[in-house]
Amino acid sequence: MAIRSTSRRVFSSIYRSISSSSSTDDKAFPPPPVVSSRRVVVTGLGMVTPLGCGVDKTWKQLIDGKCGVRALCLEDLKMKSFDTETQLATFDQLTSKVLAVVPTGTNPGEFNEEIWLNSK
């Protein structure tokens, strides 16, 4: 309850300062939206991964030795109708080309499950 009244005071203060300040536009801003008192209940959590949807599917794929990490290629962009130059320019603008840390062991080419996997 205290948070809601504090939020309203802050919004009211901001609204007053904005509407009283000089501007080239004489129209006042509308009042801020009322904070909803609706409650949300989270009944469960799940996983959406490159290995599948759900904990069980993802875990099974991991146990079966599958890997969800792979290199991206131009075909992943789904831009076949565009010329190669446009495709390459789009590919270069991707915000991330490194998708995950590849699990390793203490030596090159080694995988140590004790470092990376927790028992289910």
C-alpha positions as a Markdown table, in Angstrom:
| # | Residue | x | y | z |
|---|---|---|---|---|
| 1 | Met | 0.0 | 0.0 | 0.0 |
| 2 | Ala | 2.8 | 2.4 | 0.8 |
| 3 | Ile | 4.5 | 1.7 | -2.5 |
| 4 | Arg | 1.3 | 2.6 | -4.4 |
| 5 | Ser | 0.8 | 5.9 | -2.6 |
| 6 | Thr | 4.5 | 6.7 | -3.0 |
| 7 | Ser | 4.2 | 6.0 | -6.8 |
| 8 | Arg | 1.2 | 8.2 | -7.1 |
| 9 | Arg | 3.0 | 11.0 | -5.3 |
| 10 | Val | 6.0 | 10.7 | -7.6 |
| 11 | Phe | 3.8 | 10.6 | -10.7 |
| 12 | Ser | 1.8 | 13.6 | -9.4 |
| 13 | Ser | 5.0 | 15.5 | -8.7 |
| 14 | Ile | 6.4 | 14.8 | -12.2 |
| 15 | Tyr | 3.1 | 15.7 | -13.7 |
| 16 | Arg | 2.9 | 19.0 | -11.9 |
| 17 | Ser | 6.5 | 19.9 | -12.9 |
| 18 | Ile | 6.0 | 19.0 | -16.5 |
| 19 | Ser | 2.6 | 20.8 | -16.9 |
| 20 | Ser | 3.9 | 23.9 | -15.1 |
| 21 | Ser | 7.1 | 24.2 | -17.1 |
| 22 | Ser | 7.2 | 26.4 | -20.1 |
| 23 | Ser | 7.0 | 24.7 | -23.4 |
| 24 | Thr | 6.1 | 25.6 | -27.0 |
| 25 | Asp | 3.1 | 23.3 | -26.8 |
| 26 | Asp | 0.3 | 24.6 | -24.6 |
| 27 | Lys | -1.3 | 21.2 | -24.2 |
| 28 | Ala | -0.8 | 19.5 | -20.8 |
| 29 | Phe | 0.1 | 15.9 | -20.6 |
| 30 | Pro | -2.7 | 13.5 | -19.5 |
| 31 | Pro | -2.4 | 12.1 | -16.0 |
| 32 | Pro | -0.3 | 9.0 | -15.6 |
| 33 | Pro | -2.0 | 5.7 | -15.7 |
| 34 | Val | -3.3 | 4.2 | -12.5 |
| 35 | Val | -1.2 | 1.3 | -11.2 |
| 36 | Ser | -3.2 | -1.9 | -11.4 |
| 37 | Ser | -3.8 | -3.8 | -8.2 |
| 38 | Arg | -4.2 | -7.0 | -10.2 |
| 39 | Arg | -2.2 | -9.9 | -8.7 |
| 40 | Val | -0.3 | -12.4 | -10.8 |
| 41 | Val | 0.4 | -16.0 | -9.6 |
| 42 | Val | 3.3 | -17.9 | -11.2 |
| 43 | Thr | 2.3 | -21.5 | -11.2 |
| 44 | Gly | 5.4 | -22.9 | -12.9 |
| 45 | Leu | 8.5 | -22.3 | -14.8 |
| 46 | Gly | 9.8 | -23.9 | -17.9 |
| 47 | Met | 12.7 | -23.9 | -20.3 |
| 48 | Val | 12.8 | -22.9 | -24.0 |
| 49 | Thr | 16.2 | -23.9 | -25.4 |
| 50 | Pro | 17.8 | -24.9 | -28.7 |
| 51 | Leu | 17.5 | -28.5 | -27.4 |
| 52 | Gly | 13.8 | -28.4 | -26.9 |
| 53 | Cys | 11.0 | -27.0 | -24.8 |
| 54 | Gly | 10.7 | -28.1 | -21.2 |
| 55 | Val | 13.1 | -29.3 | -18.6 |
| 56 | Asp | 12.6 | -33.0 | -19.4 |
| 57 | Lys | 13.2 | -32.6 | -23.1 |
| 58 | Thr | 16.2 | -30.4 | -22.6 |
| 59 | Trp | 17.7 | -32.7 | -20.0 |
| 60 | Lys | 17.2 | -35.8 | -22.2 |
| 61 | Gln | 18.9 | -34.1 | -25.1 |
| 62 | Leu | 21.9 | -33.2 | -22.8 |
| 63 | Ile | 22.2 | -36.7 | -21.4 |
| 64 | Asp | 22.1 | -38.1 | -25.0 |
| 65 | Gly | 25.1 | -35.9 | -25.8 |
| 66 | Lys | 23.3 | -33.3 | -27.9 |
| 67 | Cys | 24.6 | -29.8 | -28.1 |
| 68 | Gly | 22.5 | -26.6 | -28.7 |
| 69 | Val | 25.5 | -24.5 | -29.6 |
| 70 | Arg | 26.3 | -24.0 | -33.3 |
| 71 | Ala | 27.7 | -21.5 | -35.6 |
| 72 | Leu | 25.2 | -19.1 | -37.3 |
| 73 | Cys | 25.1 | -19.0 | -41.1 |
| 74 | Leu | 23.4 | -16.8 | -43.7 |
| 75 | Glu | 20.6 | -19.4 | -44.1 |
| 76 | Asp | 19.6 | -18.7 | -40.5 |
| 77 | Leu | 18.5 | -15.2 | -41.6 |
| 78 | Lys | 15.7 | -16.5 | -43.8 |
| 79 | Met | 16.5 | -13.8 | -46.4 |
| 80 | Lys | 16.8 | -15.9 | -49.6 |
| 81 | Ser | 15.0 | -13.3 | -51.7 |
| 82 | Phe | 17.6 | -10.7 | -50.9 |
| 83 | Asp | 20.9 | -10.2 | -52.7 |
| 84 | Thr | 24.1 | -11.5 | -51.1 |
| 85 | Glu | 25.4 | -8.0 | -50.2 |
| 86 | Thr | 22.2 | -7.2 | -48.2 |
| 87 | Gln | 22.4 | -10.6 | -46.5 |
| 88 | Leu | 26.0 | -10.1 | -45.5 |
| 89 | Ala | 25.3 | -6.5 | -44.3 |
| 90 | Thr | 22.4 | -7.8 | -42.2 |
| 91 | Phe | 24.6 | -10.7 | -40.8 |
| 92 | Asp | 27.3 | -8.2 | -39.8 |
| 93 | Gln | 24.7 | -6.1 | -37.8 |
| 94 | Leu | 23.7 | -9.0 | -35.6 |
| 95 | Thr | 24.2 | -7.9 | -32.0 |
| 96 | Ser | 25.6 | -11.3 | -30.9 |
| 97 | Lys | 27.5 | -13.9 | -32.8 |
| 98 | Val | 28.8 | -15.7 | -29.7 |
| 99 | Leu | 25.8 | -17.6 | -28.3 |
| 100 | Ala | 27.3 | -19.6 | -25.4 |
| 101 | Val | 30.3 | -20.8 | -23.5 |
| 102 | Val | 31.4 | -24.1 | -24.8 |
| 103 | Pro | 32.0 | -26.4 | -21.8 |
| 104 | Thr | 35.5 | -27.8 | -21.5 |
| 105 | Gly | 37.7 | -29.7 | -19.1 |
| 106 | Thr | 41.1 | -28.8 | -17.8 |
| 107 | Asn | 42.9 | -29.9 | -21.0 |
| 108 | Pro | 42.1 | -29.0 | -24.6 |
| 109 | Gly | 39.4 | -31.1 | -26.2 |
| 110 | Glu | 38.3 | -32.5 | -22.9 |
| 111 | Phe | 34.9 | -32.3 | -21.2 |
| 112 | Asn | 34.6 | -32.6 | -17.4 |
| 113 | Glu | 31.0 | -33.1 | -16.4 |
| 114 | Glu | 31.8 | -32.4 | -12.7 |
| 115 | Ile | 32.6 | -28.8 | -13.7 |
| 116 | Trp | 29.5 | -28.2 | -15.8 |
| 117 | Leu | 26.7 | -30.5 | -14.9 |
| 118 | Asn | 24.7 | -30.6 | -11.6 |
| 119 | Ser | 22.8 | -33.8 | -10.8 |
| 120 | Lys | 19.0 | -33.4 | -11.5 |
